[in-house]
Amino acid sequence: MNTQISPAAEVPPGRFGAYGGRYLPETLMAAIEELEQAYAEAGADPAFQAELAGLLKDYAGRPTPLYLATRLTRQLGGAKIYLKREDLLHTGAHKINNCLGQGLLARRMGKRRIIAETGAGQHGVATATVCALFGMECVVYMGSEDMARQELNVYRMRMLGAEVRAVDAGSRTLKDAISEAMRDWVTNVRTTHYLLGSVLGAHPYPAMVRDFHRVIGQEARRQILERESRLPTAVLACVGGGSNAIGIFYDFIPDAQGDARVRLIGVEAGGRGAALGSHAARFQGGSPGVLQGAYSYVLQDDAGQIAATHSVSAGLDYASVGPEHAALHDSGRAEYVAATDREALEAALRLARTEGIVPALESAHAVAECIRLAPRLSPEDILLVNLSGRGDKDMGILARELQLGGG
């Protein structure tokens, strides 16, 4: 398995065009520089690479299958639809890829206490899982609003030995959980590693988290060529912070093999509508600014105050987006669209009843765009959807919103 993790594509390091950078309090600079050095050394260390590859294969369950959604394809009557089954990984989502990588880095740096933030809970579960595996202390910050709507994952984290700390500030969602995790890091910087869960934050996090998720696109590219002897027409993925999307996009970005022909489509949370505060679509109402360590697109009001966000999916409910996505957007290499709450819910139901697969509500946003796009294409076209997580965690929301109670 190819798990090379240090392509060093951003020039200068930490910048993606105008975006990215390192905007942190002085008290964290030594820790972030230590992490940058440890990551560079790990990327050149065959023993690190081999251990990570072994864990991804034997513990996480890689490679994940590429599944042809035959009934959905036939029902929509257009492009052939493939699903990259990240939902079949241990813990139920792509998040385990990054958590294993950062867990190994934390051990390499001698950090035995791990903190993390989580929205949908999947990153928290993956972090708690890795901490249990490596015998590390684990503290997960989670907005109290997200704890209520993702109760199952709260129980899973506690079962794994993690302390889950409720955050009642602000919107009580992901943005506020990140803020609390950063406050903890400032206080405990010498003993603690902050296991950030997406391609957000200060350098080296956006590139490092991307590299730990590159395995998704490396596998998908190889698998689609084996199945179809050609590249897909488009690759689709949901975009919150953007880790699953950049993970599958990265190896389809242009190179000498003509990948510029492959459309890259990120699907944001369209929420309840276009008004600021009713969605989390950063490319449909946001503007460049700094939030929590990096310069990227941010949903903000005219005074520069961070706007409230909304999504039925806790994992997409965030005011900013990874800086590499901002650069891909501005260059036109990737397209970013939005799916509403209702479209995501209906897509989840449709996939469940045509293929027997219940997707996470985050992933259902990408499925919704696939359902919209496929009938407009020909049977010669291929759509590749990153099914980044499974929907067990969302059954309470799905049952309520889709009225699955029976009776």
NUDOMAR-441960 format. One record per residue (C-alpha): residue in one letter; x, y, z. Coordinates in Angstrom, 2 decimals. Layout:
N
<pt type="A" px="X" py="Y" pz="Z"/>
...
***
This chain:
407
<pt type="M" px="0.00" py="0.00" pz="0.00"/>
<pt type="N" px="1.34" py="3.43" pz="-0.94"/>
<pt type="T" px="1.10" py="5.67" pz="2.11"/>
<pt type="Q" px="3.66" py="8.31" pz="1.21"/>
<pt type="I" px="2.75" py="11.29" pz="3.36"/>
<pt type="S" px="5.07" py="14.16" pz="2.46"/>
<pt type="P" px="4.55" py="15.49" pz="-1.08"/>
<pt type="A" px="5.36" py="19.08" pz="0.03"/>
<pt type="A" px="3.26" py="20.55" pz="-2.78"/>
<pt type="E" px="2.49" py="23.91" pz="-1.18"/>
<pt type="V" px="4.96" py="26.71" pz="-2.00"/>
<pt type="P" px="6.01" py="28.38" pz="0.17"/>
<pt type="P" px="5.35" py="25.80" pz="2.89"/>
<pt type="G" px="2.05" py="26.45" pz="4.59"/>
<pt type="R" px="0.62" py="28.55" pz="1.76"/>
<pt type="F" px="-1.86" py="27.60" pz="-0.93"/>
<pt type="G" px="-1.72" py="30.66" pz="-3.13"/>
<pt type="A" px="-2.86" py="33.49" pz="-0.88"/>
<pt type="Y" px="-4.39" py="31.14" pz="1.67"/>
<pt type="G" px="-3.18" py="29.21" pz="4.69"/>
<pt type="G" px="-0.39" py="30.51" pz="6.88"/>
<pt type="R" px="0.12" py="30.40" pz="10.62"/>
<pt type="Y" px="-1.91" py="32.77" pz="12.80"/>
<pt type="L" px="-1.39" py="31.63" pz="16.38"/>
<pt type="P" px="-0.55" py="33.08" pz="19.81"/>
<pt type="E" px="3.15" py="33.17" pz="20.60"/>
<pt type="T" px="2.69" py="30.55" pz="23.32"/>
<pt type="L" px="1.88" py="27.92" pz="20.66"/>
<pt type="M" px="4.68" py="28.67" pz="18.19"/>
<pt type="A" px="7.20" py="26.29" pz="19.77"/>
<pt type="A" px="4.65" py="23.45" pz="19.75"/>
<pt type="I" px="3.64" py="24.00" pz="16.13"/>
<pt type="E" px="7.30" py="24.15" pz="15.07"/>
<pt type="E" px="7.97" py="20.94" pz="16.97"/>
<pt type="L" px="5.07" py="19.30" pz="15.15"/>
<pt type="E" px="6.29" py="20.57" pz="11.78"/>
<pt type="Q" px="9.75" py="19.13" pz="12.41"/>
<pt type="A" px="8.40" py="15.80" pz="13.68"/>
<pt type="Y" px="6.16" py="15.48" pz="10.65"/>
<pt type="A" px="9.01" py="16.22" pz="8.23"/>
<pt type="E" px="11.19" py="13.62" pz="9.95"/>
<pt type="A" px="8.39" py="11.03" pz="9.95"/>
<pt type="G" px="7.83" py="11.56" pz="6.23"/>
<pt type="A" px="11.44" py="10.55" pz="5.61"/>
<pt type="D" px="11.42" py="7.64" pz="8.06"/>
<pt type="P" px="10.68" py="4.23" pz="6.46"/>
<pt type="A" px="9.86" py="2.73" pz="9.88"/>
<pt type="F" px="7.15" py="5.35" pz="10.50"/>
<pt type="Q" px="5.73" py="4.84" pz="7.02"/>
<pt type="A" px="5.69" py="1.06" pz="7.46"/>
<pt type="E" px="3.98" py="1.21" pz="10.86"/>
<pt type="L" px="1.31" py="3.59" pz="9.55"/>
<pt type="A" px="0.73" py="1.41" pz="6.48"/>
<pt type="G" px="0.37" py="-1.65" pz="8.69"/>
<pt type="L" px="-2.18" py="0.05" pz="10.96"/>
<pt type="L" px="-4.19" py="1.35" pz="8.02"/>
<pt type="K" px="-4.36" py="-2.15" pz="6.57"/>
<pt type="D" px="-4.73" py="-4.43" pz="9.59"/>
<pt type="Y" px="-6.44" py="-2.12" pz="12.10"/>
<pt type="A" px="-8.44" py="0.40" pz="10.07"/>
<pt type="G" px="-9.36" py="-1.94" pz="7.22"/>
<pt type="R" px="-7.75" py="-0.39" pz="4.14"/>
<pt type="P" px="-8.06" py="-0.51" pz="1.22"/>
<pt type="T" px="-11.75" py="0.34" pz="1.23"/>
<pt type="P" px="-13.84" py="-1.01" pz="-1.67"/>
<pt type="L" px="-14.95" py="0.91" pz="-4.73"/>
<pt type="Y" px="-18.59" py="-0.07" pz="-5.17"/>
<pt type="L" px="-20.67" py="0.26" pz="-8.35"/>
<pt type="A" px="-24.12" py="1.50" pz="-7.27"/>
<pt type="T" px="-26.00" py="-0.48" pz="-9.92"/>
<pt type="R" px="-29.59" py="0.17" pz="-8.85"/>
<pt type="L" px="-29.04" py="3.88" pz="-8.21"/>
<pt type="T" px="-27.31" py="4.20" pz="-11.59"/>
<pt type="R" px="-30.19" py="2.45" pz="-13.35"/>
<pt type="Q" px="-32.81" py="4.46" pz="-11.48"/>
<pt type="L" px="-31.25" py="7.81" pz="-12.36"/>
<pt type="G" px="-30.70" py="6.83" pz="-15.98"/>
<pt type="G" px="-27.46" py="8.70" pz="-16.63"/>
<pt type="A" px="-23.85" py="8.42" pz="-15.53"/>
<pt type="K" px="-22.42" py="5.29" pz="-13.92"/>
<pt type="I" px="-22.05" py="5.87" pz="-10.15"/>
<pt type="Y" px="-19.26" py="4.47" pz="-7.99"/>
<pt type="L" px="-19.02" py="4.89" pz="-4.21"/>
<pt type="K" px="-15.67" py="4.97" pz="-2.38"/>
<pt type="R" px="-16.65" py="3.11" pz="0.78"/>
<pt type="E" px="-14.85" py="5.01" pz="3.56"/>
<pt type="D" px="-17.91" py="4.22" pz="5.67"/>
<pt type="L" px="-16.58" py="0.66" pz="6.00"/>
<pt type="L" px="-13.45" py="1.74" pz="7.88"/>
<pt type="H" px="-13.04" py="0.98" pz="11.59"/>
<pt type="T" px="-15.00" py="3.62" pz="13.56"/>
<pt type="G" px="-17.25" py="4.23" pz="10.54"/>
<pt type="A" px="-15.60" py="7.12" pz="8.72"/>
<pt type="H" px="-12.46" py="8.39" pz="7.01"/>
<pt type="K" px="-11.34" py="10.17" pz="10.19"/>
<pt type="I" px="-9.33" py="7.17" pz="11.42"/>
<pt type="N" px="-6.71" py="7.73" pz="8.66"/>
<pt type="N" px="-5.59" py="11.06" pz="10.11"/>
<pt type="C" px="-5.96" py="10.00" pz="13.73"/>
<pt type="L" px="-3.63" py="7.03" pz="13.30"/>
<pt type="G" px="-1.05" py="9.25" pz="11.61"/>
<pt type="Q" px="-1.19" py="11.99" pz="14.23"/>
<pt type="G" px="-1.30" py="9.46" pz="17.05"/>
<pt type="L" px="2.00" py="8.02" pz="15.82"/>
<pt type="L" px="3.44" py="11.55" pz="15.59"/>
<pt type="A" px="2.33" py="12.36" pz="19.14"/>
<pt type="R" px="4.02" py="9.21" pz="20.41"/>
<pt type="R" px="7.14" py="10.17" pz="18.44"/>
<pt type="M" px="7.17" py="13.57" pz="20.18"/>
<pt type="G" px="6.64" py="12.00" pz="23.61"/>
<pt type="K" px="3.19" py="13.56" pz="24.07"/>
<pt type="R" px="0.94" py="11.26" pz="26.11"/>
<pt type="R" px="-2.05" py="13.58" pz="26.43"/>
<pt type="I" px="-4.23" py="14.16" pz="23.37"/>
<pt type="I" px="-6.93" py="16.78" pz="22.92"/>
<pt type="A" px="-9.31" py="17.04" pz="19.99"/>
<pt type="E" px="-12.42" py="18.85" pz="18.82"/>
<pt type="T" px="-15.39" py="17.19" pz="17.18"/>
<pt type="G" px="-18.64" py="18.20" pz="15.53"/>
<pt type="A" px="-20.39" py="15.09" pz="14.23"/>
<pt type="G" px="-18.42" py="13.04" pz="16.73"/>
<pt type="Q" px="-16.63" py="10.85" pz="14.19"/>
<pt type="H" px="-13.28" py="12.59" pz="14.68"/>
<pt type="G" px="-13.76" py="12.36" pz="18.43"/>
<pt type="V" px="-14.51" py="8.64" pz="18.18"/>
<pt type="A" px="-11.47" py="8.06" pz="15.95"/>
<pt type="T" px="-9.25" py="10.06" pz="18.33"/>
<pt type="A" px="-10.55" py="8.16" pz="21.36"/>
<pt type="T" px="-9.99" py="4.90" pz="19.50"/>
<pt type="V" px="-6.37" py="5.71" pz="18.70"/>
<pt type="C" px="-5.72" py="6.92" pz="22.26"/>
<pt type="A" px="-7.09" py="3.62" pz="23.60"/>
<pt type="L" px="-4.88" py="1.74" pz="21.13"/>
<pt type="F" px="-1.73" py="3.65" pz="22.16"/>
<pt type="G" px="-2.56" py="4.04" pz="25.87"/>
<pt type="M" px="-2.86" py="7.84" pz="25.83"/>
<pt type="E" px="-5.01" py="10.23" pz="27.83"/>
<pt type="C" px="-7.80" py="11.67" pz="25.68"/>
<pt type="V" px="-9.93" py="14.80" pz="26.10"/>
<pt type="V" px="-12.48" py="15.70" pz="23.40"/>
<pt type="Y" px="-14.20" py="19.09" pz="23.20"/>
<pt type="M" px="-17.68" py="19.05" pz="21.70"/>
<pt type="G" px="-20.36" py="21.72" pz="21.47"/>
<pt type="S" px="-23.35" py="20.92" pz="23.67"/>
<pt type="E" px="-25.67" py="21.33" pz="20.68"/>
<pt type="D" px="-23.66" py="18.70" pz="18.81"/>
<pt type="M" px="-23.61" py="16.43" pz="21.87"/>
<pt type="A" px="-27.40" py="16.44" pz="21.88"/>
<pt type="R" px="-27.75" py="15.60" pz="18.18"/>
<pt type="Q" px="-24.88" py="13.11" pz="18.10"/>
<pt type="E" px="-25.52" py="11.37" pz="21.42"/>
<pt type="L" px="-24.46" py="7.92" pz="20.18"/>
<pt type="N" px="-20.95" py="9.13" pz="19.42"/>
<pt type="V" px="-20.67" py="10.74" pz="22.86"/>
<pt type="Y" px="-21.34" py="7.34" pz="24.39"/>
<pt type="R" px="-18.82" py="5.71" pz="22.05"/>
<pt type="M" px="-16.09" py="8.16" pz="23.06"/>
<pt type="R" px="-16.76" py="7.58" pz="26.75"/>
<pt type="M" px="-16.80" py="3.81" pz="26.20"/>
<pt type="L" px="-13.32" py="4.15" pz="24.70"/>
<pt type="G" px="-12.06" py="6.02" pz="27.78"/>
<pt type="A" px="-12.17" py="9.60" pz="26.54"/>
<pt type="E" px="-13.33" py="12.55" pz="28.62"/>
<pt type="V" px="-15.89" py="14.50" pz="26.58"/>
<pt type="R" px="-16.07" py="18.15" pz="27.64"/>
<pt type="A" px="-19.22" py="20.05" pz="26.68"/>
<pt type="V" px="-18.78" py="23.53" pz="25.22"/>
<pt type="D" px="-21.69" py="25.89" pz="25.95"/>
<pt type="A" px="-20.17" py="29.06" pz="24.48"/>
<pt type="G" px="-21.32" py="30.73" pz="21.28"/>
<pt type="S" px="-23.28" py="28.51" pz="18.90"/>
<pt type="R" px="-22.29" py="25.42" pz="20.95"/>
<pt type="T" px="-21.04" py="23.71" pz="17.78"/>
<pt type="L" px="-17.72" py="22.91" pz="16.05"/>
<pt type="K" px="-16.24" py="26.43" pz="15.91"/>
<pt type="D" px="-16.62" py="26.81" pz="19.66"/>
<pt type="A" px="-15.23" py="23.32" pz="20.32"/>
<pt type="I" px="-12.09" py="24.25" pz="18.36"/>
<pt type="S" px="-11.72" py="27.46" pz="20.39"/>
<pt type="E" px="-11.89" py="25.54" pz="23.66"/>
<pt type="A" px="-9.41" py="22.93" pz="22.44"/>
<pt type="M" px="-6.96" py="25.70" pz="21.51"/>
<pt type="R" px="-7.33" py="27.26" pz="24.98"/>
<pt type="D" px="-6.49" py="23.89" pz="26.51"/>
<pt type="W" px="-3.47" py="23.55" pz="24.21"/>
<pt type="V" px="-2.12" py="26.95" pz="25.27"/>
<pt type="T" px="-2.39" py="25.91" pz="28.92"/>
<pt type="N" px="-0.88" py="22.43" pz="28.53"/>
<pt type="V" px="1.34" py="22.87" pz="25.51"/>
<pt type="R" px="4.37" py="20.98" pz="26.85"/>
<pt type="T" px="2.56" py="17.70" pz="27.54"/>
<pt type="T" px="-0.28" py="17.81" pz="25.04"/>
<pt type="H" px="-0.74" py="17.25" pz="21.31"/>
<pt type="Y" px="-3.75" py="18.84" pz="19.64"/>
<pt type="L" px="-5.07" py="16.23" pz="17.19"/>
<pt type="L" px="-6.89" py="18.58" pz="14.81"/>
<pt type="G" px="-9.48" py="16.75" pz="12.73"/>
<pt type="S" px="-9.61" py="18.55" pz="9.39"/>
<pt type="V" px="-7.51" py="20.46" pz="6.83"/>
<pt type="L" px="-7.92" py="23.61" pz="8.91"/>
<pt type="G" px="-5.80" py="25.62" pz="11.29"/>
<pt type="A" px="-2.22" py="26.78" pz="11.19"/>
<pt type="H" px="0.55" py="25.20" pz="9.13"/>
<pt type="P" px="1.41" py="22.28" pz="9.10"/>
<pt type="Y" px="-2.11" py="21.00" pz="9.87"/>
<pt type="P" px="-3.79" py="21.60" pz="6.46"/>
<pt type="A" px="-1.03" py="19.84" pz="4.49"/>
<pt type="M" px="-0.40" py="17.17" pz="7.13"/>
<pt type="V" px="-4.05" py="16.15" pz="7.50"/>
<pt type="R" px="-4.39" py="16.12" pz="3.71"/>
<pt type="D" px="-1.39" py="13.85" pz="3.40"/>
<pt type="F" px="-2.78" py="11.39" pz="5.94"/>
<pt type="H" px="-5.99" py="11.24" pz="3.87"/>
<pt type="R" px="-4.29" py="11.03" pz="0.46"/>
<pt type="V" px="-4.63" py="7.27" pz="0.68"/>
<pt type="I" px="-8.33" py="7.69" pz="-0.23"/>
<pt type="G" px="-7.54" py="9.21" pz="-3.62"/>
<pt type="Q" px="-4.54" py="6.98" pz="-4.23"/>
<pt type="E" px="-6.73" py="3.91" pz="-3.79"/>
<pt type="A" px="-9.67" py="5.35" pz="-5.72"/>
<pt type="R" px="-7.55" py="6.32" pz="-8.71"/>
<pt type="R" px="-6.00" py="2.86" pz="-8.88"/>
<pt type="Q" px="-9.35" py="1.12" pz="-8.38"/>
<pt type="I" px="-11.26" py="3.08" pz="-11.03"/>
<pt type="L" px="-8.50" py="2.46" pz="-13.58"/>
<pt type="E" px="-8.63" py="-1.26" pz="-12.78"/>
<pt type="R" px="-12.44" py="-1.32" pz="-13.15"/>
<pt type="E" px="-12.96" py="1.05" pz="-16.08"/>
<pt type="S" px="-9.50" py="1.55" pz="-17.66"/>
<pt type="R" px="-10.11" py="5.31" pz="-17.53"/>
<pt type="L" px="-10.51" py="8.12" pz="-15.07"/>
<pt type="P" px="-13.92" py="9.31" pz="-13.84"/>
<pt type="T" px="-15.79" py="12.24" pz="-15.32"/>
<pt type="A" px="-16.10" py="13.79" pz="-11.85"/>
<pt type="V" px="-15.15" py="13.13" pz="-8.23"/>
<pt type="L" px="-17.63" py="14.37" pz="-5.62"/>
<pt type="A" px="-17.23" py="14.82" pz="-1.86"/>
<pt type="C" px="-18.89" py="16.78" pz="0.93"/>
<pt type="V" px="-16.93" py="19.73" pz="2.34"/>
<pt type="G" px="-17.02" py="20.88" pz="5.95"/>
<pt type="G" px="-13.43" py="21.60" pz="6.89"/>
<pt type="G" px="-12.65" py="19.54" pz="3.82"/>
<pt type="S" px="-10.50" py="16.57" pz="4.85"/>
<pt type="N" px="-12.37" py="13.79" pz="3.06"/>
<pt type="A" px="-12.71" py="15.96" pz="-0.03"/>
<pt type="I" px="-9.05" py="16.94" pz="-0.31"/>
<pt type="G" px="-8.10" py="13.35" pz="0.48"/>
<pt type="I" px="-9.90" py="12.03" pz="-2.58"/>
<pt type="F" px="-9.31" py="15.10" pz="-4.80"/>
<pt type="Y" px="-5.55" py="15.37" pz="-4.38"/>
<pt type="D" px="-4.43" py="12.56" pz="-6.65"/>
<pt type="F" px="-6.79" py="13.73" pz="-9.39"/>
<pt type="I" px="-5.38" py="17.27" pz="-9.50"/>
<pt type="P" px="-3.72" py="17.94" pz="-12.90"/>
<pt type="D" px="-0.53" py="16.18" pz="-13.83"/>
<pt type="A" px="1.11" py="14.82" pz="-16.95"/>
<pt type="Q" px="-1.54" py="12.09" pz="-17.17"/>
<pt type="G" px="-4.29" py="14.52" pz="-18.07"/>
<pt type="D" px="-6.23" py="14.62" pz="-14.80"/>
<pt type="A" px="-7.39" py="18.16" pz="-15.62"/>
<pt type="R" px="-10.27" py="16.41" pz="-17.42"/>
<pt type="V" px="-11.58" py="15.09" pz="-14.07"/>
<pt type="R" px="-14.04" py="17.50" pz="-12.50"/>
<pt type="L" px="-13.60" py="17.96" pz="-8.74"/>
<pt type="I" px="-16.90" py="18.87" pz="-7.06"/>
<pt type="G" px="-17.11" py="19.80" pz="-3.39"/>
<pt type="V" px="-20.56" py="19.94" pz="-1.81"/>
<pt type="E" px="-21.13" py="22.32" pz="1.09"/>
<pt type="A" px="-24.06" py="22.55" pz="3.49"/>
<pt type="G" px="-26.84" py="24.65" pz="1.97"/>
<pt type="G" px="-28.84" py="24.35" pz="5.19"/>
<pt type="R" px="-32.24" py="26.05" pz="5.26"/>
<pt type="G" px="-31.56" py="28.71" pz="2.62"/>
<pt type="A" px="-29.29" py="31.45" pz="1.31"/>
<pt type="A" px="-29.54" py="33.93" pz="4.20"/>
<pt type="L" px="-26.42" py="34.37" pz="6.34"/>
<pt type="G" px="-26.85" py="32.18" pz="9.41"/>
<pt type="S" px="-29.02" py="29.65" pz="7.60"/>
<pt type="H" px="-26.26" py="27.62" pz="5.94"/>
<pt type="A" px="-22.56" py="26.72" pz="6.04"/>
<pt type="A" px="-21.66" py="27.31" pz="2.37"/>
<pt type="R" px="-18.47" py="29.34" pz="2.60"/>
<pt type="F" px="-18.15" py="29.75" pz="-1.17"/>
<pt type="Q" px="-21.74" py="31.02" pz="-1.42"/>
<pt type="G" px="-21.68" py="33.96" pz="0.94"/>
<pt type="G" px="-18.24" py="33.87" pz="2.55"/>
<pt type="S" px="-15.20" py="36.06" pz="2.02"/>
<pt type="P" px="-11.47" py="35.71" pz="2.81"/>
<pt type="G" px="-10.48" py="36.16" pz="6.44"/>
<pt type="V" px="-8.62" py="34.58" pz="9.35"/>
<pt type="L" px="-10.28" py="32.08" pz="11.67"/>
<pt type="Q" px="-8.59" py="29.75" pz="14.17"/>
<pt type="G" px="-5.11" py="29.81" pz="12.69"/>
<pt type="A" px="-5.49" py="30.11" pz="8.92"/>
<pt type="Y" px="-6.50" py="32.56" pz="6.18"/>
<pt type="S" px="-9.33" py="31.14" pz="4.07"/>
<pt type="Y" px="-12.96" py="31.77" pz="3.13"/>
<pt type="V" px="-15.05" py="32.60" pz="6.19"/>
<pt type="L" px="-18.73" py="33.28" pz="6.72"/>
<pt type="Q" px="-18.73" py="36.73" pz="8.36"/>
<pt type="D" px="-20.91" py="39.81" pz="8.56"/>
<pt type="D" px="-20.11" py="43.28" pz="7.23"/>
<pt type="A" px="-18.28" py="44.11" pz="10.46"/>
<pt type="G" px="-16.04" py="41.05" pz="10.15"/>
<pt type="Q" px="-17.78" py="39.14" pz="12.94"/>
<pt type="I" px="-18.01" py="35.37" pz="12.43"/>
<pt type="A" px="-21.52" py="34.49" pz="11.33"/>
<pt type="A" px="-23.72" py="31.81" pz="12.80"/>
<pt type="T" px="-23.99" py="28.69" pz="10.65"/>
<pt type="H" px="-26.53" py="25.93" pz="10.23"/>
<pt type="S" px="-26.59" py="22.42" pz="8.83"/>
<pt type="V" px="-28.60" py="19.32" pz="9.61"/>
<pt type="S" px="-25.19" py="17.60" pz="9.61"/>
<pt type="A" px="-23.00" py="18.56" pz="12.57"/>
<pt type="G" px="-19.79" py="17.79" pz="10.67"/>
<pt type="L" px="-20.44" py="20.45" pz="7.99"/>
<pt type="D" px="-21.60" py="23.14" pz="10.40"/>
<pt type="Y" px="-18.49" py="25.37" pz="10.40"/>
<pt type="A" px="-17.82" py="28.96" pz="9.36"/>
<pt type="S" px="-14.54" py="28.41" pz="7.48"/>
<pt type="V" px="-13.02" py="25.90" pz="5.06"/>
<pt type="G" px="-9.56" py="24.43" pz="4.50"/>
<pt type="P" px="-7.19" py="26.89" pz="2.76"/>
<pt type="E" px="-6.30" py="24.43" pz="0.00"/>
<pt type="H" px="-9.97" py="24.33" pz="-0.96"/>
<pt type="A" px="-9.95" py="28.13" pz="-1.10"/>
<pt type="A" px="-7.04" py="28.01" pz="-3.55"/>
<pt type="L" px="-8.70" py="25.29" pz="-5.66"/>
<pt type="H" px="-11.87" py="27.39" pz="-5.75"/>
<pt type="D" px="-10.13" py="30.58" pz="-6.84"/>
<pt type="S" px="-8.12" py="28.80" pz="-9.52"/>
<pt type="G" px="-11.24" py="27.15" pz="-10.89"/>
<pt type="R" px="-9.70" py="23.68" pz="-10.59"/>
<pt type="A" px="-12.47" py="22.56" pz="-8.22"/>
<pt type="E" px="-16.16" py="23.46" pz="-8.22"/>
<pt type="Y" px="-18.08" py="24.05" pz="-5.00"/>
<pt type="V" px="-21.86" py="23.73" pz="-4.85"/>
<pt type="A" px="-24.33" py="23.36" pz="-1.98"/>
<pt type="A" px="-27.03" py="20.87" pz="-1.06"/>
<pt type="T" px="-29.83" py="21.85" pz="1.32"/>
<pt type="D" px="-30.81" py="19.98" pz="4.46"/>
<pt type="R" px="-33.84" py="18.56" pz="2.69"/>
<pt type="E" px="-31.83" py="17.42" pz="-0.33"/>
<pt type="A" px="-29.31" py="15.65" pz="1.92"/>
<pt type="L" px="-32.05" py="13.92" pz="3.91"/>
<pt type="E" px="-33.80" py="12.75" pz="0.75"/>
<pt type="A" px="-30.48" py="11.55" pz="-0.72"/>
<pt type="A" px="-29.77" py="9.51" pz="2.42"/>
<pt type="L" px="-33.19" py="7.88" pz="2.17"/>
<pt type="R" px="-32.79" py="7.17" pz="-1.53"/>
<pt type="L" px="-29.37" py="5.56" pz="-1.12"/>
<pt type="A" px="-30.65" py="3.45" pz="1.76"/>
<pt type="R" px="-33.60" py="2.17" pz="-0.28"/>
<pt type="T" px="-31.79" py="1.59" pz="-3.56"/>
<pt type="E" px="-28.43" py="0.22" pz="-2.35"/>
<pt type="G" px="-29.00" py="-0.78" pz="1.27"/>
<pt type="I" px="-26.40" py="1.79" pz="2.43"/>
<pt type="V" px="-27.25" py="4.42" pz="5.05"/>
<pt type="P" px="-24.75" py="7.28" pz="4.63"/>
<pt type="A" px="-23.71" py="9.85" pz="7.20"/>
<pt type="L" px="-25.63" py="13.08" pz="6.71"/>
<pt type="E" px="-22.37" py="14.76" pz="5.77"/>
<pt type="S" px="-21.76" py="12.24" pz="2.98"/>
<pt type="A" px="-25.42" py="12.49" pz="1.94"/>
<pt type="H" px="-24.71" py="16.03" pz="0.70"/>
<pt type="A" px="-22.32" py="14.58" pz="-1.90"/>
<pt type="V" px="-24.87" py="11.89" pz="-2.77"/>
<pt type="A" px="-27.48" py="14.64" pz="-3.28"/>
<pt type="E" px="-25.29" py="16.40" pz="-5.83"/>
<pt type="C" px="-24.63" py="13.07" pz="-7.54"/>
<pt type="I" px="-28.39" py="12.48" pz="-7.81"/>
<pt type="R" px="-28.81" py="15.93" pz="-9.34"/>
<pt type="L" px="-25.92" py="15.59" pz="-11.78"/>
<pt type="A" px="-26.09" py="11.97" pz="-12.96"/>
<pt type="P" px="-29.26" py="12.24" pz="-15.12"/>
<pt type="R" px="-27.71" py="15.18" pz="-17.02"/>
<pt type="L" px="-24.78" py="13.03" pz="-18.14"/>
<pt type="S" px="-24.49" py="10.09" pz="-20.52"/>
<pt type="P" px="-24.05" py="6.39" pz="-19.67"/>
<pt type="E" px="-20.44" py="6.81" pz="-20.80"/>
<pt type="D" px="-19.76" py="9.19" pz="-17.93"/>
<pt type="I" px="-18.53" py="8.04" pz="-14.50"/>
<pt type="L" px="-19.23" py="9.73" pz="-11.17"/>
<pt type="L" px="-17.08" py="8.80" pz="-8.18"/>
<pt type="V" px="-18.59" py="9.76" pz="-4.81"/>
<pt type="N" px="-16.60" py="9.68" pz="-1.60"/>
<pt type="L" px="-18.94" py="8.04" pz="0.91"/>
<pt type="S" px="-16.97" py="9.41" pz="3.84"/>
<pt type="G" px="-19.00" py="7.96" pz="6.71"/>
<pt type="R" px="-21.89" py="5.75" pz="7.74"/>
<pt type="G" px="-25.20" py="6.98" pz="9.09"/>
<pt type="D" px="-25.59" py="5.12" pz="12.40"/>
<pt type="K" px="-24.77" py="8.31" pz="14.31"/>
<pt type="D" px="-27.55" py="10.21" pz="12.51"/>
<pt type="M" px="-30.44" py="7.78" pz="13.00"/>
<pt type="G" px="-32.15" py="10.01" pz="15.56"/>
<pt type="I" px="-32.10" py="12.96" pz="13.15"/>
<pt type="L" px="-33.08" py="10.79" pz="10.19"/>
<pt type="A" px="-35.95" py="9.20" pz="12.13"/>
<pt type="R" px="-37.29" py="12.61" pz="13.19"/>
<pt type="E" px="-36.84" py="14.44" pz="9.89"/>
<pt type="L" px="-38.01" py="11.57" pz="7.66"/>
<pt type="Q" px="-40.76" py="10.46" pz="10.05"/>
<pt type="L" px="-39.51" py="6.90" pz="10.34"/>
<pt type="G" px="-41.34" py="6.20" pz="13.60"/>
<pt type="G" px="-44.09" py="4.18" pz="11.98"/>
<pt type="G" px="-47.50" py="3.81" pz="13.53"/>
***
